[in-house]
Amino acid sequence: MNIRQRFFSICLAGLSFIAPAHAETITPKIVGGTTVTTAPSWMAALWVDTDGEIGFCSGTLIDTQWIMTAAHCVETIGTPVITAQIGQADITEPLNLAVVDKIIISPNYNSSTMYGDIALLHITTPQYVTTVTLPYSYASSSELYEGMQMRVYGWGETSAGVTAEYAEATPYLQTATLTLQEYNSSFPDHIFAGDYGKDTCFGDSGSPLLFDGIQYGITSFGVADSYDDYTCGTGIPGGYTDVSHYSNWIDDTIAWVDGTDDNHHSGGGGSGAELALMGLALLLLRLGFRFRL
């Protein structure tokens, strides 16, 4: 069994995005979903610039100045500059942007096993909107059962059976319902969901998995029999970081950072150049793009 992160890197090359041919790349749709005209106020698109390489992931606003996402979206060589776009279904318009100034990755994160695939991002501009509801404790995951219909959101690939080599993305938010499944006990801090023809896919990394308005999961990885055979929507469920597993860490981290005035964090962001970069990225999105992984 092989796992593959659901993100891609985007390099500026003329009027298209072309990702490098290596696995450590960042992302954007949901297979079998429908287009959302009004995004939840807490949904966030994340534009990640690492030494000139632009990537894309998603996240959720969990507090006025905090976004939760997947750790593999922000685990990069160097210090990424991240711009968040919050509460917008159509991300071609540069509206409601916020700059990330602190990046905190779970100390348990392991990129090989995907354990601890969760990160918190602090933004400079408070967002006085409704934030996503999180499970109250680790015990919350015991309330989930196989067969539950979970909801996902994302801007990733929409075609079932697509491979990483050629995938397309459009900048319009999608949503779908996925069936919660018992799948593999080798991932103690993950839950699994998916159906044949309905799945998260390349570009959905960091997106939420919810039930009854509560976010139980963060889109983390897809599973395949072999690395080369990995596709989306095959009926093999995808892996989602179990948010309830990290309830205490989330609360403690926010309380610690908000209660200090120093810069104890694992990364940071700028204040001006990334907004110009965002404008260029949005322009290219309007023209459409393809990406390779």
N, C-alpha and C positions, 0 to 999 in steps of 0.2 A: 504494500500500500504506500502511496506517495501523497504528500500534501503540497499544495501550491498556493502562495499568497495571492489575494485577489486585488492586485494593484499594478499600475504601470508607470514607467517614467516617460516623460515627453521631452524631446529635444526640439528646439526651434530650428527648422530647416525650410526656408522659403515660406510657403503657405501651408505647410503640413506639420503634424507632430509625428516624429518617428522615434520609437523607443529603442534603446540599445539592446543588443542580443545577449543580455545576461539576466540572471534570475532576480538580482537585487534591484528591482525597478518599481517605481510608484505609480498610483492610478487616478479613470472613471470606470451597466444598466441592468436593469433587472430583467431576466428572461421570463416571459409569460406574464408580464405586468401591464398596467395601464398608466397613461400619462396623468400627472397631477397638475391641476390648474392653479391651486393655491397650496403652497407648502406649509407644513407645520411651522409654527414660529420658532421652534427649537432646532430645525434641520439646518445643518451647516455644510457648505462646500469648502474644501480646504485646498488652497493653491500653495504648493511647496516648491521653493527654489533652493536647490543645493548646488552651489558653485556653478550657477548658470543652467543647470538641468532642472526643468520644470516638471513637477509631478502633481497628481490630483488624488485626493481621498475625500471621504465624508466624515462627519462627526455630528454630535448632538450637544446642544447647549444645556448644561446641567445646573448652572448657576449663572448669575448675572455676568460674571467675567470668566467662566470656565466652560471649555468644550472637551468632551470625551471622544476619543477615537482609538484606532488600533495602534499599538506600539510600532508595528512594522512600517506604518506610514511615515513615521518621523525618526526612525532609527537609521541614520545616514552617516556617512563619513563627512566630517565638517559640520558646520552649524547651519541648519536650514533657515531660510526666511519664509514665514508662513503668513498668508493672508486668508482670513475666513470671510465667507459670504453667507449671511445668516437669514433664514426665513424666505428665501427666494426659490420658486420652482423653476424659473427660467434664468439660468446663470449667464446668459449672453449679455445681460445688462449689468453694469458695474454699480449695483445698489447695495446698501447696507453692508459695507466692508468694515472689517476690524482686523487690527494687527496683533499677531501673537508675539508676546514678549517673554514667555516662560514655557518651557517644554519639560514635562516630568513623566518619565517612563517608569512603569512598575519595576521595582528592584528584582522581581521574580522573572522578568522577561527572558526567554530563551528563544532565539531566532531559529534554532534547529528543530525544537519540539513544538514551538508556538505557544508554550506555556507562558502565562502572564502577558498575553498580547493586548495590552491596554495602556493608554497614555492619557494624561490630562494636559490641556493647553490653556494658558492664561492669556486673555485678551485685554488690550489697553482700554477699550471703550465699553463701559457697562451696557448691557442689553436688557432693558426693562420690559421684557415680554414673558409669556408663559414658557417655562423651561420643561424639559421632559421629566417624567416621573420615573424614579429608579426603585428597584426592590429595596425593602427596608433592611434586609440582612441576608446572610448566607442561607439561612433557613428558607428564604423565599423560593429558592429553586426547587424545593420539595413540593411546591404547589403545582409545578408543571408535570404534565403526563403525556405519554406518547399519543399522537393523534390530534393534539391541540392545533388549532389554526392560528399561526403566528403571522404578523404583518411586518413586511420589510419595505424600506425606502432606499432609493439610490439613483445615481446617474450613470451606472455602468452599462456593460454590453447587454443587448436585448435579445439576441438570437440564440435559440437553443442549439446545442451541438457545436457552437463556435469553439475554435482552439485559440491558444494564445498567439499563434503566429500572425493571424489576421483577425482583428476584432475592430468593430466600429462603435463609436459612442456619439450620442447627441446630448446637448446641454439642457435637456428637459427632465425634470424629476419623474421617476416612475415608482409605482407601488404594486405589491402583490401579496397574496397570502400563501404561506408555506406550511406544510405539515411537520410538526415536531416529531422527531424520531429518536429512538434509542439506537445508537450506532456503534460507538467504540469507547470502551472504558480506558483506553490508553491515553485519553485526553481528559484528565480529571477536572479541569477548569473550563471545559467547553460543553456546549449543548449543540445538537445537530438538527437541521431542518432542511426540507427540500422535497420536490416532487419531480416526476418526469415532465419535462417541458416547463418547469417553474423553478427558478433558482436565482440566487445572486450570482454575479459573474465578475469578469475583469473590470475593475474600476469601482466596485462597490465596497472596497475595503473601508472599514470604519463606520459603515452604515448601521442603523439600528435594526434589531429584531425585537418586536413588541407583542404583547398580548394585553388586550383591554387597556391600552394606553400606557402600559408600564414597559420600560425597556429592559428586557432580560438578557439580550445578547448584542455583541458587536461583531460585524462581519469580519472574519479572520482568514479562512482559507477554504479551498476546495480539495476534494479527495479524488484520486484516480488509481487505477491498477498500475500505471506506469507514468512517469513524468511526461513522456511524449504524447500519451493518450488523453491528457487532461482536457476535458471540455466542460461546458456548462449545461445544465438542464437534462442530464442523463438519468436522473433518478437517484443518484448517489448524493446523500445530503451533504450540505456544506457545514463547516465548523464555525461556531460563534462563541466568542469569549463570554463566559457566564459572569455577567455583571454583578450578581449577588455575591459571588465569591470574593469580590473586591470592595464590598460596601464599606468596611472599616477603613481600608486604605484610602478610598476616595474621600471620606469624611475627614480623616486625619490629615491628609495632604492639603486639602483646601483650608482647613483651620490653621495649619502650620504656616502656609505661604501667606494667607491673608493676615496672619497675626505678626508677620515680620516685615521689616522695611528693607532687608538686604536682597541680594540676588542669588539665593541658593536655588539653582535650577540647572538642568542638564543642557539647556540650549537657549536661544534667544532670537530676537527679530529686530529689524530696523524700523524706520518710521516714514520713509518717503519713496525710496527706490522700488520697493515691492508694489506700491500702488501703480506706478508707471508700468511695471512688469505685468501686473494684473490686467491693465487696460489692453496691452498687447495680446495677452493670452485670450482675453474675451473676444478681441477682434478676430483672432484665428479660429476660435470656436464658432463664430458666426459663419465663417467660410466652410466649416466642416473639416474633419480630420480623420485619418486612420492611424493606427499605431501598431507597432510590432513589439513582441516581447521575446 
